[in-house]
Amino acid sequence: MSARKSPERSPDSIARFNRKQLAAEEGARALADVERQAIDVRKNMARLRELCETKEAADETLRASLPAPSLKKRRRKLAR
């Protein structure tokens, strides 16, 4: 007599295999989703950075075109 198992798989073995396969597929889908979100975040950050740099350049140009503000002298408080 042989101690080998029969070539047919048990229902538990089939169920275990299906669960592992489903988990692997869901994991791959989740990783792809996370990567897609990370790409979207990086694109948005680049867009916002560009807007900020453009605004700062415009503000600097405006500041350079305006006359320098005159400094006011501070008055001394009278001692009582």
Backbone torsions as a table, in degrees:
resi	resn	phi	psi	omega
1	MET	NA	142.8	-178.0
2	SER	-98.8	143.8	178.9
3	ALA	-91.4	4.1	-179.7
4	ARG	-71.4	150.0	177.2
5	LYS	-80.5	161.4	178.5
6	SER	-71.9	154.1	-177.9
7	PRO	-66.8	-16.7	178.2
8	GLU	-77.3	141.3	-179.7
9	ARG	-90.4	148.7	179.5
10	SER	-76.1	159.1	178.2
11	PRO	-59.9	-35.4	178.2
12	ASP	-64.6	-41.4	179.8
13	SER	-64.5	-41.9	178.8
14	ILE	-64.6	-43.4	179.8
15	ALA	-63.7	-42.7	179.0
16	ARG	-61.4	-45.0	178.6
17	PHE	-61.1	-43.2	179.5
18	ASN	-64.2	-40.7	178.6
19	ARG	-63.9	-43.5	179.6
20	LYS	-63.5	-42.0	-179.3
21	GLN	-65.6	-42.9	178.7
22	LEU	-63.8	-42.6	179.2
23	ALA	-63.3	-40.2	179.0
24	ALA	-64.3	-41.9	179.3
25	GLU	-65.1	-43.7	179.4
26	GLU	-65.3	-38.4	177.5
27	GLY	-63.2	-42.6	178.5
28	ALA	-63.9	-40.9	178.0
29	ARG	-64.0	-41.8	-179.8
30	ALA	-64.8	-42.6	178.6
31	LEU	-63.1	-41.5	178.5
32	ALA	-63.3	-39.1	178.9
33	ASP	-65.5	-42.8	179.0
34	VAL	-63.7	-42.4	178.5
35	GLU	-63.7	-41.0	178.7
36	ARG	-62.6	-42.9	178.9
37	GLN	-64.9	-39.1	179.2
38	ALA	-63.7	-39.3	177.9
39	ILE	-64.3	-43.1	178.8
40	ASP	-62.1	-40.5	179.4
41	VAL	-64.4	-44.3	179.5
42	ARG	-63.3	-39.4	177.5
43	LYS	-62.6	-44.7	-179.2
44	ASN	-64.8	-41.0	179.1
45	MET	-63.2	-40.7	178.6
46	ALA	-64.2	-40.9	178.5
47	ARG	-63.1	-46.1	-179.4
48	LEU	-66.4	-37.9	178.3
49	ARG	-62.5	-42.4	179.0
50	GLU	-63.7	-42.5	177.7
51	LEU	-61.7	-42.4	-179.5
52	CYS	-64.1	-44.5	179.7
53	GLU	-64.4	-38.7	177.9
54	THR	-64.0	-43.3	179.7
55	LYS	-65.2	-43.4	179.2
56	GLU	-62.2	-40.4	178.1
57	ALA	-64.3	-41.4	178.5
58	ALA	-65.2	-41.6	178.1
59	ASP	-63.3	-40.6	179.8
60	GLU	-65.3	-40.9	177.7
61	THR	-63.3	-43.5	178.9
62	LEU	-63.9	-43.5	-179.6
63	ARG	-62.6	-38.3	-179.7
64	ALA	-70.5	-29.4	-178.1
65	SER	-81.2	-21.0	-180.0
66	LEU	-83.2	150.1	176.9
67	PRO	-69.3	152.2	-179.4
68	ALA	-68.0	136.7	179.5
69	PRO	-69.4	140.2	179.5
70	SER	-80.1	141.0	-179.6
71	LEU	-83.5	134.9	179.3
72	LYS	-92.7	141.6	177.6
73	LYS	-78.7	143.8	179.3
74	ARG	-82.5	139.1	177.1
75	ARG	-90.8	144.5	177.0
76	ARG	-80.6	141.8	176.4
77	LYS	-77.6	141.3	178.1
78	LEU	-75.7	133.4	177.6
79	ALA	-77.6	136.9	-179.5
80	ARG	-104.7	NA	NA
